[in-house]
Amino acid sequence: MTGILIMLLQLYSFVLLGRVLLSWFPNVDPSNPIVRFLYEATEPVLGPVRNFLQQQFPGTGPFDFSPIVVFIGITIITRVLVVVA
């Protein structure tokens, strides 16, 4: 069971990485099915983290640190799961 959770977290990390890489290309077609999937799969996690960061640190300007926080969270959860298993 723990192995499946770790695998799912790693898969989500790749999806999140895809979303981050897309942000480097401003002219990406938002109606593309792959782009829509990446946004729909990551926004439920990134949105609340982004809102929390904007409330706690309003001076970050146009920088979105939510993917970094989520990557760190995934890393911590994965390491805890490895130790527990």
Secondary structure, 3 states (H helix, E strand, C coil): CHHHHHHHHHHHHHHHHHHHHHCCCCCCCCCCHHHHHHHHHHHHHHHHHHHHHHHHCHHHCCCCCHHHHHHHHHHHHHHHHHHHC
